[in-house]
Amino acid sequence: MNPPARRVAVTSRDGVAVNERFHRARDYFIFEAAGQGLRFVERRERPDPDRPLRKDLDPVLDLLADCDTVVSLGFHGAARKALIGRGFAVVERRGTVEELAGDILSPDRSGAETKGPMA
């Protein structure tokens, strides 16, 4: 039996580029590992998107519970701590989903926090 495919949540305004900070995101684009790339699964709207996302992160963490990695342009401290505490890999990057796929899915990145521009 095959293990479940890895799922990645990306903060984005358009589903193509990582171009939104975690606490400002209204939408999370969910991708699934597919060979050497990522396949789009669905767009999920943040619960109560007009309310600032600062302290009560549980609704968003529950929304993303089936993902193992969250990729964003940036995270504030409480969000980073809450995500890592729930077992998410936290990746802070800029670029398109296609450009990031190889880096996100590489075995040495699984479960690790990363920051900075693509090499």
LODRENNU-154021 format. One record per atom (N, C-alpha, C, CB): residue in one letter; atom name; z, y, x. Coordinates in pm, 1 decimal, decimal comma. Glycine has a CB too. Layout:
! residues N
+------+------+----------+----------+----------+
: keba : zaza :       pz :       py :       px :
+------+------+----------+----------+----------+
:    A :   CA :        Z :        Y :        X :
...
+------+------+----------+----------+----------+
This chain:
! residues 119
+------+------+----------+----------+----------+
: keba : zaza :       pz :       py :       px :
+------+------+----------+----------+----------+
:    M :    N :      0,0 :   -118,0 :     83,4 :
:    M :   CA :      0,0 :      0,0 :      0,0 :
:    M :    C :      0,0 :    125,2 :     88,4 :
:    M :   CB :    121,6 :     -0,7 :    -95,2 :
:    N :    N :    -86,1 :    221,1 :     56,4 :
:    N :   CA :    -95,8 :    344,3 :    133,9 :
:    N :    C :     19,2 :    437,5 :    100,7 :
:    N :   CB :   -229,3 :    413,9 :    108,1 :
:    P :    N :     70,6 :    509,6 :    202,7 :
:    P :   CA :    174,0 :    608,9 :    173,6 :
:    P :    C :    112,4 :    722,4 :     92,2 :
:    P :   CB :    238,3 :    663,5 :    305,1 :
:    P :    N :    194,4 :    796,9 :     17,2 :
:    P :   CA :    140,0 :    907,8 :    -60,1 :
:    P :    C :     78,0 :   1011,5 :     32,5 :
:    P :   CB :    249,1 :    972,0 :   -146,9 :
:    A :    N :    -27,2 :   1077,0 :    -14,6 :
:    A :   CA :    -94,2 :   1179,2 :     65,5 :
:    A :    C :     -2,1 :   1298,9 :     84,3 :
:    A :   CB :   -226,8 :   1222,9 :     -0,8 :
:    R :    N :    -10,0 :   1358,9 :    200,8 :
:    R :   CA :     68,1 :   1480,1 :    226,1 :
:    R :    C :     15,1 :   1592,9 :    139,9 :
:    R :   CB :     63,7 :   1519,4 :    375,9 :
:    R :    N :    106,7 :   1670,8 :     85,0 :
:    R :   CA :     70,4 :   1787,5 :      5,6 :
:    R :    C :    119,2 :   1913,1 :     75,8 :
:    R :   CB :    129,1 :   1778,1 :   -137,3 :
:    V :    N :     35,0 :   2015,4 :     70,5 :
:    V :   CA :     62,1 :   2142,4 :    136,3 :
:    V :    C :     51,8 :   2253,2 :     32,6 :
:    V :   CB :    -36,2 :   2167,1 :    254,8 :
:    A :    N :    153,8 :   2337,8 :     24,2 :
:    A :   CA :    150,9 :   2456,3 :    -61,8 :
:    A :    C :    116,5 :   2576,5 :     24,7 :
:    A :   CB :    287,7 :   2477,3 :   -135,7 :
:    V :    N :     20,7 :   2656,7 :    -19,9 :
:    V :   CA :    -25,6 :   2772,7 :     55,2 :
:    V :    C :     -7,2 :   2897,7 :    -30,2 :
:    V :   CB :   -174,1 :   2756,1 :     97,9 :
:    T :    N :     52,5 :   3001,7 :     28,7 :
:    T :   CA :     61,7 :   3128,8 :    -42,5 :
:    T :    C :    -67,7 :   3204,7 :    -18,1 :
:    T :   CB :    186,5 :   3212,3 :      3,8 :
:    S :    N :   -133,9 :   3237,6 :   -128,1 :
:    S :   CA :   -265,4 :   3298,1 :   -117,3 :
:    S :    C :   -295,6 :   3377,6 :   -243,5 :
:    S :   CB :   -373,3 :   3190,9 :    -93,3 :
:    R :    N :   -378,8 :   3478,6 :   -228,5 :
:    R :   CA :   -427,0 :   3552,8 :   -345,6 :
:    R :    C :   -555,3 :   3492,7 :   -400,3 :
:    R :   CB :   -449,7 :   3699,5 :   -310,1 :
:    D :    N :   -625,3 :   3413,5 :   -316,8 :
:    D :   CA :   -756,5 :   3363,7 :   -357,6 :
:    D :    C :   -776,6 :   3213,7 :   -336,9 :
:    D :   CB :   -861,7 :   3437,0 :   -283,1 :
:    G :    N :   -681,4 :   3144,9 :   -275,5 :
:    G :   CA :   -694,6 :   3002,0 :   -251,1 :
:    G :    C :   -780,4 :   2966,6 :   -131,4 :
:    G :   CB :   -750,3 :   2937,0 :   -370,7 :
:    V :    N :   -832,0 :   3065,9 :    -62,7 :
:    V :   CA :   -917,8 :   3042,9 :     53,2 :
:    V :    C :   -844,3 :   3078,4 :    182,5 :
:    V :   CB :  -1047,6 :   3124,9 :     41,2 :
:    A :    N :   -773,0 :   3189,4 :    180,5 :
:    A :   CA :   -703,5 :   3237,3 :    300,0 :
:    A :    C :   -553,2 :   3241,1 :    276,9 :
:    A :   CB :   -754,4 :   3376,5 :    339,9 :
:    V :    N :   -479,2 :   3222,8 :    385,3 :
:    V :   CA :   -334,6 :   3242,4 :    382,6 :
:    V :    C :   -316,4 :   3393,3 :    397,5 :
:    V :   CB :   -258,2 :   3159,0 :    498,0 :
:    N :    N :   -294,2 :   3462,3 :    285,4 :
:    N :   CA :   -294,3 :   3608,7 :    288,6 :
:    N :    C :   -183,9 :   3670,0 :    202,8 :
:    N :   CB :   -428,4 :   3660,6 :    242,7 :
:    E :    N :    -75,0 :   3597,4 :    186,8 :
:    E :   CA :     37,1 :   3648,1 :    108,5 :
:    E :    C :    168,0 :   3598,3 :    168,0 :
:    E :   CB :     24,9 :   3605,3 :    -39,3 :
:    R :    N :    268,9 :   3684,4 :    163,5 :
:    R :   CA :    401,8 :   3645,9 :    209,3 :
:    R :    C :    469,3 :   3563,1 :    100,0 :
:    R :   CB :    487,3 :   3771,5 :    245,4 :
:    F :    N :    558,3 :   3472,8 :    139,2 :
:    F :   CA :    619,8 :   3379,1 :     44,7 :
:    F :    C :    688,1 :   3450,8 :    -70,9 :
:    F :   CB :    720,4 :   3291,1 :    116,6 :
:    H :    N :    768,0 :   3552,4 :    -43,0 :
:    H :   CA :    844,7 :   3618,3 :   -148,9 :
:    H :    C :    759,6 :   3707,0 :   -238,8 :
:    H :   CB :    954,5 :   3700,6 :    -88,0 :
:    R :    N :    636,9 :   3737,4 :   -198,9 :
:    R :   CA :    547,4 :   3818,4 :   -281,7 :
:    R :    C :    446,2 :   3734,9 :   -359,7 :
:    R :   CB :    474,2 :   3917,8 :   -195,2 :
:    A :    N :    433,1 :   3610,8 :   -324,8 :
:    A :   CA :    330,4 :   3525,9 :   -385,7 :
:    A :    C :    353,1 :   3507,5 :   -535,5 :
:    A :   CB :    327,3 :   3389,8 :   -317,1 :
:    R :    N :    248,0 :   3523,6 :   -611,1 :
:    R :   CA :    250,9 :   3495,3 :   -754,6 :
:    R :    C :    197,3 :   3354,6 :   -779,2 :
:    R :   CB :    167,9 :   3600,5 :   -833,9 :
:    D :    N :    117,4 :   3307,5 :   -684,4 :
:    D :   CA :     53,4 :   3176,7 :   -697,4 :
:    D :    C :     73,2 :   3095,8 :   -570,3 :
:    D :   CB :    -96,7 :   3192,1 :   -728,2 :
:    Y :    N :     80,1 :   2965,2 :   -589,3 :
:    Y :   CA :     85,4 :   2870,6 :   -478,5 :
:    Y :    C :    -31,9 :   2775,6 :   -497,7 :
:    Y :   CB :    223,8 :   2793,1 :   -472,8 :
:    F :    N :   -116,2 :   2765,9 :   -397,8 :
:    F :   CA :   -231,5 :   2677,0 :   -403,3 :
:    F :    C :   -192,3 :   2547,1 :   -335,2 :
:    F :   CB :   -357,6 :   2741,2 :   -335,7 :
:    I :    N :   -209,9 :   2438,0 :   -407,5 :
:    I :   CA :   -166,7 :   2306,8 :   -359,0 :
:    I :    C :   -288,4 :   2231,5 :   -306,9 :
:    I :   CB :    -94,9 :   2225,4 :   -471,7 :
:    F :    N :   -275,6 :   2179,8 :   -185,1 :
:    F :   CA :   -380,9 :   2102,6 :   -120,6 :
:    F :    C :   -322,8 :   1967,9 :    -81,0 :
:    F :   CB :   -439,4 :   2177,7 :      3,4 :
:    E :    N :   -410,4 :   1869,7 :    -72,1 :
:    E :   CA :   -370,8 :   1735,1 :    -33,8 :
:    E :    C :   -453,7 :   1693,3 :     86,9 :
:    E :   CB :   -388,9 :   1634,9 :   -151,9 :
:    A :    N :   -389,6 :   1620,1 :    178,7 :
:    A :   CA :   -461,4 :   1570,1 :    295,3 :
:    A :    C :   -577,5 :   1482,3 :    250,6 :
:    A :   CB :   -366,7 :   1491,6 :    388,6 :
:    A :    N :   -694,3 :   1508,8 :    306,6 :
:    A :   CA :   -814,4 :   1430,9 :    276,0 :
:    A :    C :   -893,0 :   1415,1 :    405,5 :
:    A :   CB :   -901,7 :   1499,8 :    164,0 :
:    G :    N :   -877,0 :   1301,3 :    470,2 :
:    G :   CA :   -942,1 :   1280,2 :    599,8 :
:    G :    C :   -887,5 :   1379,2 :    700,4 :
:    G :   CB :  -1095,8 :   1294,1 :    588,1 :
:    Q :    N :   -974,8 :   1456,8 :    762,5 :
:    Q :   CA :   -933,5 :   1556,8 :    861,1 :
:    Q :    C :   -913,3 :   1694,3 :    798,6 :
:    Q :   CB :  -1036,4 :   1566,0 :    972,3 :
:    G :    N :   -926,3 :   1703,7 :    666,2 :
:    G :   CA :   -915,0 :   1833,0 :    601,2 :
:    G :    C :   -819,5 :   1830,2 :    483,9 :
:    G :   CB :  -1049,8 :   1879,5 :    555,5 :
:    L :    N :   -826,8 :   1935,8 :    405,6 :
:    L :   CA :   -743,8 :   1949,2 :    287,4 :
:    L :    C :   -832,6 :   1960,7 :    164,1 :
:    L :   CB :   -650,5 :   2071,3 :    299,5 :
:    R :    N :   -791,7 :   1893,1 :     57,7 :
:    R :   CA :   -864,5 :   1897,0 :    -70,0 :
:    R :    C :   -779,3 :   1974,7 :   -168,9 :
:    R :   CB :   -896,2 :   1751,8 :   -123,8 :
:    F :    N :   -841,0 :   2072,9 :   -235,8 :
:    F :   CA :   -769,5 :   2152,6 :   -335,1 :
:    F :    C :   -727,5 :   2063,8 :   -451,4 :
:    F :   CB :   -857,0 :   2269,9 :   -385,1 :
:    V :    N :   -601,5 :   2077,5 :   -493,7 :
:    V :   CA :   -548,1 :   2001,6 :   -606,6 :
:    V :    C :   -530,9 :   2092,2 :   -727,5 :
:    V :   CB :   -414,0 :   1935,9 :   -569,6 :
:    E :    N :   -454,7 :   2201,7 :   -711,2 :
:    E :   CA :   -430,5 :   2290,8 :   -824,4 :
:    E :    C :   -364,8 :   2420,3 :   -779,2 :
:    E :   CB :   -343,4 :   2221,6 :   -928,9 :
:    R :    N :   -368,9 :   2517,7 :   -869,9 :
:    R :   CA :   -298,6 :   2645,1 :   -851,2 :
:    R :    C :   -175,8 :   2642,2 :   -940,6 :
:    R :   CB :   -391,1 :   2768,9 :   -884,6 :
:    R :    N :    -61,0 :   2679,2 :   -883,8 :
:    R :   CA :     62,9 :   2684,5 :   -961,4 :
:    R :    C :    115,3 :   2827,8 :   -961,0 :
:    R :   CB :    169,7 :   2586,0 :   -903,8 :
:    E :    N :    145,6 :   2878,6 :  -1079,8 :
:    E :   CA :    200,0 :   3013,2 :  -1090,5 :
:    E :    C :    351,0 :   3008,7 :  -1072,6 :
:    E :   CB :    162,8 :   3077,1 :  -1226,0 :
:    R :    N :    401,4 :   3103,6 :   -997,3 :
:    R :   CA :    545,0 :   3113,1 :   -975,4 :
:    R :    C :    616,0 :   3142,3 :  -1107,4 :
:    R :   CB :    577,0 :   3222,3 :   -871,0 :
:    P :    N :    725,4 :   3073,0 :  -1133,9 :
:    P :   CA :    802,8 :   3103,9 :  -1253,9 :
:    P :    C :    849,5 :   3249,7 :  -1248,2 :
:    P :   CB :    924,5 :   3007,3 :  -1267,9 :
:    D :    N :    834,7 :   3322,0 :  -1357,7 :
:    D :   CA :    878,4 :   3461,0 :  -1368,1 :
:    D :    C :    825,3 :   3543,6 :  -1250,5 :
:    D :   CB :   1032,3 :   3468,6 :  -1373,7 :
:    P :    N :    691,3 :   3554,8 :  -1236,7 :
:    P :   CA :    632,9 :   3618,7 :  -1118,3 :
:    P :    C :    661,3 :   3768,1 :  -1105,6 :
:    P :   CB :    486,2 :   3598,2 :  -1119,5 :
:    D :    N :    707,4 :   3833,0 :  -1212,2 :
:    D :   CA :    736,4 :   3976,4 :  -1203,3 :
:    D :    C :    877,1 :   4004,6 :  -1150,4 :
:    D :   CB :    719,6 :   4041,1 :  -1339,7 :
:    R :    N :    959,5 :   3901,7 :  -1141,2 :
:    R :   CA :   1095,6 :   3916,6 :  -1088,8 :
:    R :    C :   1091,4 :   3900,8 :   -936,9 :
:    R :   CB :   1193,4 :   3811,9 :  -1153,4 :
:    P :    N :   1156,4 :   3990,8 :   -862,3 :
:    P :   CA :   1157,7 :   3975,3 :   -715,9 :
:    P :    C :   1217,1 :   3839,9 :   -674,7 :
:    P :   CB :   1238,0 :   4090,0 :   -650,5 :
:    L :    N :   1155,0 :   3778,1 :   -578,8 :
:    L :   CA :   1200,1 :   3647,4 :   -529,7 :
:    L :    C :   1286,8 :   3670,8 :   -405,7 :
:    L :   CB :   1077,8 :   3552,6 :   -496,8 :
:    R :    N :   1417,2 :   3679,6 :   -427,1 :
:    R :   CA :   1506,6 :   3705,1 :   -315,3 :
:    R :    C :   1618,9 :   3603,9 :   -307,2 :
:    R :   CB :   1563,8 :   3843,3 :   -325,6 :
:    K :    N :   1690,4 :   3581,7 :   -415,3 :
:    K :   CA :   1810,3 :   3497,6 :   -408,1 :
:    K :    C :   1794,8 :   3364,0 :   -477,9 :
:    K :   CB :   1926,6 :   3570,2 :   -467,3 :
:    D :    N :   1749,3 :   3363,9 :   -601,8 :
:    D :   CA :   1739,2 :   3238,4 :   -676,9 :
:    D :    C :   1604,2 :   3173,2 :   -649,0 :
:    D :   CB :   1757,6 :   3262,9 :   -829,5 :
:    L :    N :   1600,6 :   3093,5 :   -544,3 :
:    L :   CA :   1475,7 :   3029,8 :   -501,9 :
:    L :    C :   1454,3 :   2892,8 :   -566,1 :
:    L :   CB :   1474,1 :   3015,7 :   -351,4 :
:    D :    N :   1556,2 :   2840,6 :   -633,1 :
:    D :   CA :   1546,7 :   2704,7 :   -687,3 :
:    D :    C :   1425,4 :   2680,9 :   -777,4 :
:    D :   CB :   1670,7 :   2673,8 :   -764,2 :
:    P :    N :   1389,1 :   2772,8 :   -868,9 :
:    P :   CA :   1271,1 :   2745,7 :   -951,8 :
:    P :    C :   1142,9 :   2727,0 :   -870,2 :
:    P :   CB :   1251,4 :   2858,4 :  -1050,4 :
:    V :    N :   1128,0 :   2803,5 :   -762,3 :
:    V :   CA :   1008,9 :   2789,5 :   -677,8 :
:    V :    C :   1016,7 :   2661,5 :   -594,5 :
:    V :   CB :    993,3 :   2912,3 :   -585,3 :
:    L :    N :   1133,3 :   2632,2 :   -542,0 :
:    L :   CA :   1149,5 :   2509,3 :   -464,1 :
:    L :    C :   1123,9 :   2387,2 :   -551,8 :
:    L :   CB :   1290,8 :   2502,3 :   -402,1 :
:    D :    N :   1167,1 :   2392,2 :   -676,1 :
:    D :   CA :   1139,2 :   2282,2 :   -769,8 :
:    D :    C :    990,2 :   2272,4 :   -799,7 :
:    D :   CB :   1217,7 :   2301,6 :   -900,7 :
:    L :    N :    923,9 :   2387,3 :   -813,3 :
:    L :   CA :    780,1 :   2390,6 :   -841,1 :
:    L :    C :    700,7 :   2323,9 :   -728,5 :
:    L :   CB :    732,8 :   2535,8 :   -860,3 :
:    L :    N :    749,8 :   2335,7 :   -607,2 :
:    L :   CA :    679,3 :   2283,9 :   -488,6 :
:    L :    C :    736,4 :   2151,5 :   -439,0 :
:    L :   CB :    684,9 :   2385,9 :   -376,5 :
:    A :    N :    823,1 :   2089,7 :   -515,9 :
:    A :   CA :    898,5 :   1971,8 :   -470,6 :
:    A :    C :    811,1 :   1855,9 :   -423,6 :
:    A :   CB :    987,0 :   1923,7 :   -581,1 :
:    D :    N :    688,7 :   1842,8 :   -473,8 :
:    D :   CA :    603,6 :   1731,7 :   -432,9 :
:    D :    C :    525,0 :   1761,7 :   -305,2 :
:    D :   CB :    507,8 :   1697,0 :   -544,5 :
:    C :    N :    545,9 :   1879,8 :   -247,5 :
:    C :   CA :    479,0 :   1918,4 :   -122,9 :
:    C :    C :    574,5 :   1894,2 :     -7,0 :
:    C :   CB :    433,1 :   2067,9 :   -126,7 :
:    D :    N :    519,3 :   1871,2 :    110,8 :
:    D :   CA :    606,8 :   1855,8 :    226,8 :
:    D :    C :    594,5 :   1971,2 :    324,2 :
:    D :   CB :    576,4 :   1726,7 :    297,8 :
:    T :    N :    493,8 :   2055,9 :    305,6 :
:    T :   CA :    471,6 :   2169,5 :    394,4 :
:    T :    C :    441,9 :   2293,0 :    310,5 :
:    T :   CB :    355,4 :   2141,0 :    494,0 :
:    V :    N :    496,0 :   2406,8 :    352,0 :
:    V :   CA :    464,5 :   2534,9 :    289,0 :
:    V :    C :    408,9 :   2625,8 :    396,8 :
:    V :   CB :    590,5 :   2598,6 :    219,7 :
:    V :    N :    289,2 :   2679,9 :    372,7 :
:    V :   CA :    222,1 :   2767,9 :    466,9 :
:    V :    C :    215,2 :   2906,5 :    404,3 :
:    V :   CB :     79,6 :   2714,7 :    503,7 :
:    S :    N :    258,0 :   3006,6 :    481,0 :
:    S :   CA :    259,6 :   3142,3 :    429,6 :
:    S :    C :    235,6 :   3241,5 :    541,9 :
:    S :   CB :    391,9 :   3171,8 :    359,6 :
:    L :    N :    198,3 :   3362,4 :    503,3 :
:    L :   CA :    182,1 :   3471,0 :    599,1 :
:    L :    C :    317,4 :   3510,0 :    658,0 :
:    L :   CB :    115,1 :   3592,7 :    532,3 :
:    G :    N :    425,7 :   3487,1 :    582,2 :
:    G :   CA :    559,3 :   3517,7 :    631,6 :
:    G :    C :    665,7 :   3476,3 :    532,4 :
:    G :   CB :    571,9 :   3665,3 :    662,1 :
:    F :    N :    787,1 :   3458,1 :    582,2 :
:    F :   CA :    901,9 :   3416,0 :    502,3 :
:    F :    C :   1019,5 :   3506,9 :    533,4 :
:    F :   CB :    938,2 :   3267,3 :    529,8 :
:    H :    N :   1095,5 :   3546,2 :    431,9 :
:    H :   CA :   1221,2 :   3615,6 :    462,4 :
:    H :    C :   1325,8 :   3509,2 :    494,2 :
:    H :   CB :   1267,8 :   3707,8 :    342,2 :
:    G :    N :   1434,7 :   3550,3 :    556,2 :
:    G :   CA :   1534,0 :   3455,8 :    607,3 :
:    G :    C :   1589,0 :   3358,9 :    505,1 :
:    G :   CB :   1645,8 :   3529,9 :    665,8 :
:    A :    N :   1623,0 :   3407,6 :    385,0 :
:    A :   CA :   1680,1 :   3319,2 :    281,9 :
:    A :    C :   1579,1 :   3213,9 :    238,1 :
:    A :   CB :   1726,5 :   3401,2 :    159,8 :
:    A :    N :   1453,6 :   3253,0 :    225,6 :
:    A :   CA :   1350,0 :   3157,4 :    184,3 :
:    A :    C :   1329,6 :   3051,8 :    292,1 :
:    A :   CB :   1216,8 :   3230,1 :    155,0 :
:    R :    N :   1320,3 :   3094,3 :    415,9 :
:    R :   CA :   1301,5 :   3000,4 :    527,4 :
:    R :    C :   1417,1 :   2899,2 :    531,0 :
:    R :   CB :   1292,1 :   3077,2 :    663,0 :
:    K :    N :   1539,3 :   2948,9 :    519,6 :
:    K :   CA :   1657,0 :   2862,5 :    523,1 :
:    K :    C :   1657,9 :   2764,6 :    405,4 :
:    K :   CB :   1784,6 :   2947,2 :    521,9 :
:    A :    N :   1625,6 :   2814,1 :    285,8 :
:    A :   CA :   1624,2 :   2728,1 :    167,0 :
:    A :    C :   1515,7 :   2621,3 :    176,2 :
:    A :   CB :   1603,6 :   2812,1 :     41,0 :
:    L :    N :   1397,0 :   2658,4 :    222,0 :
:    L :   CA :   1287,4 :   2562,0 :    235,4 :
:    L :    C :   1321,9 :   2453,3 :    336,5 :
:    L :   CB :   1158,2 :   2633,2 :    277,1 :
:    I :    N :   1368,9 :   2492,6 :    452,4 :
:    I :   CA :   1403,8 :   2395,1 :    555,6 :
:    I :    C :   1518,8 :   2306,5 :    507,4 :
:    I :   CB :   1442,1 :   2466,5 :    687,5 :
:    G :    N :   1614,2 :   2367,7 :    437,1 :
:    G :   CA :   1727,0 :   2292,2 :    383,2 :
:    G :    C :   1685,5 :   2185,9 :    283,2 :
:    G :   CB :   1824,1 :   2385,5 :    318,5 :
:    R :    N :   1572,9 :   2209,2 :    214,6 :
:    R :   CA :   1521,3 :   2111,5 :    118,1 :
:    R :    C :   1423,2 :   2014,4 :    183,0 :
:    R :   CB :   1453,5 :   2183,3 :      1,6 :
:    G :    N :   1401,3 :   2026,5 :    312,4 :
:    G :   CA :   1316,4 :   1931,0 :    383,5 :
:    G :    C :   1170,4 :   1968,4 :    398,2 :
:    G :   CB :   1323,4 :   1803,3 :    316,1 :
:    F :    N :   1133,3 :   2091,2 :    361,7 :
:    F :   CA :    994,6 :   2135,2 :    378,5 :
:    F :    C :    968,9 :   2171,5 :    524,1 :
:    F :   CB :    963,4 :   2255,8 :    286,6 :
:    A :    N :    849,2 :   2143,7 :    571,5 :
:    A :   CA :    802,5 :   2201,4 :    697,4 :
:    A :    C :    756,3 :   2342,1 :    662,6 :
:    A :   CB :    685,9 :   2114,7 :    765,0 :
:    V :    N :    793,4 :   2439,6 :    743,3 :
:    V :   CA :    761,5 :   2579,8 :    719,2 :
:    V :    C :    662,6 :   2624,9 :    825,8 :
:    V :   CB :    890,1 :   2668,8 :    720,3 :
:    V :    N :    546,1 :   2670,7 :    782,8 :
:    V :   CA :    441,6 :   2712,6 :    875,9 :
:    V :    C :    403,7 :   2856,4 :    843,6 :
:    V :   CB :    316,8 :   2618,4 :    868,1 :
:    E :    N :    421,3 :   2944,1 :    939,7 :
:    E :   CA :    389,5 :   3085,2 :    923,0 :
:    E :    C :    260,9 :   3112,8 :   1000,5 :
:    E :   CB :    507,4 :   3177,4 :    972,3 :
:    R :    N :    152,8 :   3132,5 :    927,8 :
:    R :   CA :     20,7 :   3148,6 :    990,8 :
:    R :    C :    -67,2 :   3242,4 :    910,2 :
:    R :   CB :    -48,8 :   3012,7 :   1006,3 :
:    R :    N :   -172,4 :   3286,5 :    974,3 :
:    R :   CA :   -277,9 :   3366,3 :    912,5 :
:    R :    C :   -408,8 :   3291,4 :    935,2 :
:    R :   CB :   -283,5 :   3513,2 :    971,9 :
:    G :    N :   -498,8 :   3295,3 :    840,3 :
:    G :   CA :   -628,7 :   3232,3 :    855,6 :
:    G :    C :   -671,4 :   3167,0 :    726,1 :
:    G :   CB :   -626,1 :   3130,0 :    968,1 :
:    T :    N :   -784,3 :   3098,9 :    731,1 :
:    T :   CA :   -830,4 :   3029,1 :    612,0 :
:    T :    C :   -767,1 :   2889,9 :    607,6 :
:    T :   CB :   -985,6 :   3019,5 :    610,1 :
:    V :    N :   -763,4 :   2833,8 :    489,2 :
:    V :   CA :   -710,2 :   2698,8 :    472,6 :
:    V :    C :   -791,6 :   2601,4 :    557,8 :
:    V :   CB :   -712,5 :   2656,2 :    322,9 :
:    E :    N :   -921,1 :   2618,8 :    558,6 :
:    E :   CA :  -1007,3 :   2529,6 :    636,9 :
:    E :    C :   -973,5 :   2536,8 :    785,8 :
:    E :   CB :  -1155,2 :   2565,4 :    614,9 :
:    E :    N :   -951,2 :   2657,7 :    838,0 :
:    E :   CA :   -916,9 :   2673,6 :    979,6 :
:    E :    C :   -782,6 :   2609,7 :   1013,2 :
:    E :   CB :   -914,1 :   2821,3 :   1016,6 :
:    L :    N :   -691,2 :   2614,2 :    918,7 :
:    L :   CA :   -556,0 :   2566,8 :    944,3 :
:    L :    C :   -537,7 :   2418,0 :    921,6 :
:    L :   CB :   -460,7 :   2641,0 :    858,8 :
:    A :    N :   -630,6 :   2354,4 :    854,0 :
:    A :   CA :   -613,2 :   2214,1 :    813,0 :
:    A :    C :   -576,1 :   2123,3 :    929,6 :
:    A :   CB :   -740,4 :   2162,9 :    747,8 :
:    G :    N :   -651,0 :   2128,8 :   1037,8 :
:    G :   CA :   -623,2 :   2041,4 :   1151,8 :
:    G :    C :   -486,0 :   2063,6 :   1210,2 :
:    G :   CB :   -726,1 :   2061,4 :   1258,4 :
:    D :    N :   -445,9 :   2189,2 :   1221,2 :
:    D :   CA :   -315,1 :   2220,6 :   1278,1 :
:    D :    C :   -202,8 :   2177,9 :   1184,4 :
:    D :   CB :   -304,4 :   2370,1 :   1308,0 :
:    I :    N :   -220,8 :   2199,9 :   1056,7 :
:    I :   CA :   -117,9 :   2164,9 :    958,6 :
:    I :    C :    -98,2 :   2014,3 :    953,2 :
:    I :   CB :   -155,0 :   2218,5 :    819,5 :
:    L :    N :   -206,0 :   1939,9 :    961,0 :
:    L :   CA :   -199,9 :   1795,3 :    942,9 :
:    L :    C :   -177,2 :   1717,0 :   1071,3 :
:    L :   CB :   -325,3 :   1748,5 :    879,5 :
:    S :    N :   -174,8 :   1784,9 :   1185,4 :
:    S :   CA :   -156,2 :   1709,6 :   1309,9 :
:    S :    C :    -18,4 :   1643,6 :   1309,9 :
:    S :   CB :   -172,2 :   1802,5 :   1433,9 :
:    P :    N :     -8,6 :   1519,2 :   1356,6 :
:    P :   CA :    116,4 :   1443,5 :   1350,8 :
:    P :    C :    233,6 :   1512,9 :   1419,6 :
:    P :   CB :     96,0 :   1308,9 :   1412,5 :
:    D :    N :    208,7 :   1587,7 :   1527,1 :
:    D :   CA :    318,9 :   1652,0 :   1598,3 :
:    D :    C :    374,8 :   1772,6 :   1524,5 :
:    D :   CB :    273,6 :   1693,9 :   1735,2 :
:    R :    N :    309,8 :   1816,7 :   1415,9 :
:    R :   CA :    358,8 :   1930,6 :   1337,9 :
:    R :    C :    441,6 :   1886,8 :   1217,8 :
:    R :   CB :    242,2 :   2015,7 :   1290,9 :
:    S :    N :    436,3 :   1761,7 :   1183,0 :
:    S :   CA :    504,9 :   1713,1 :   1063,5 :
:    S :    C :    654,8 :   1740,7 :   1071,2 :
:    S :   CB :    479,9 :   1563,2 :   1045,0 :
:    G :    N :    704,7 :   1817,4 :    974,0 :
:    G :   CA :    846,7 :   1847,0 :    966,8 :
:    G :    C :    893,1 :   1955,6 :   1062,1 :
:    G :   CB :    923,3 :   1724,2 :    993,2 :
:    A :    N :    803,4 :   2017,8 :   1134,6 :
:    A :   CA :    843,9 :   2118,8 :   1232,4 :
:    A :    C :    806,4 :   2258,6 :   1185,6 :
:    A :   CB :    780,0 :   2090,2 :   1368,5 :
:    E :    N :    890,9 :   2351,8 :   1216,3 :
:    E :   CA :    863,7 :   2490,7 :   1185,2 :
:    E :    C :    772,1 :   2546,6 :   1293,7 :
:    E :   CB :    995,9 :   2573,1 :   1174,2 :
:    T :    N :    668,8 :   2619,5 :   1253,5 :
:    T :   CA :    578,9 :   2680,7 :   1349,4 :
:    T :    C :    556,6 :   2825,2 :   1311,3 :
:    T :   CB :    445,5 :   2604,9 :   1356,9 :
:    K :    N :    523,8 :   2905,5 :   1409,9 :
:    K :   CA :    497,2 :   3046,7 :   1387,0 :
:    K :    C :    383,8 :   3088,7 :   1478,6 :
:    K :   CB :    624,3 :   3133,5 :   1411,3 :
:    G :    N :    322,2 :   3201,3 :   1443,4 :
:    G :   CA :    227,4 :   3263,7 :   1532,9 :
:    G :    C :     83,7 :   3232,1 :   1500,5 :
:    G :   CB :    255,9 :   3223,4 :   1671,0 :
:    P :    N :     -7,1 :   3296,0 :   1574,7 :
:    P :   CA :   -150,4 :   3279,0 :   1550,9 :
:    P :    C :   -199,0 :   3142,7 :   1596,5 :
:    P :   CB :   -229,1 :   3387,9 :   1621,7 :
:    M :    N :   -311,3 :   3104,7 :   1542,5 :
:    M :   CA :   -373,3 :   2977,7 :   1582,9 :
:    M :    C :   -413,6 :   2988,8 :   1729,5 :
:    M :   CB :   -497,8 :   2943,2 :   1492,7 :
:    A :    N :   -404,5 :   2877,7 :   1800,1 :
:    A :   CA :   -444,6 :   2876,5 :   1942,1 :
:    A :    C :   -594,4 :   2868,8 :   1952,9 :
:    A :   CB :   -380,1 :   2758,5 :   2017,7 :
+------+------+----------+----------+----------+
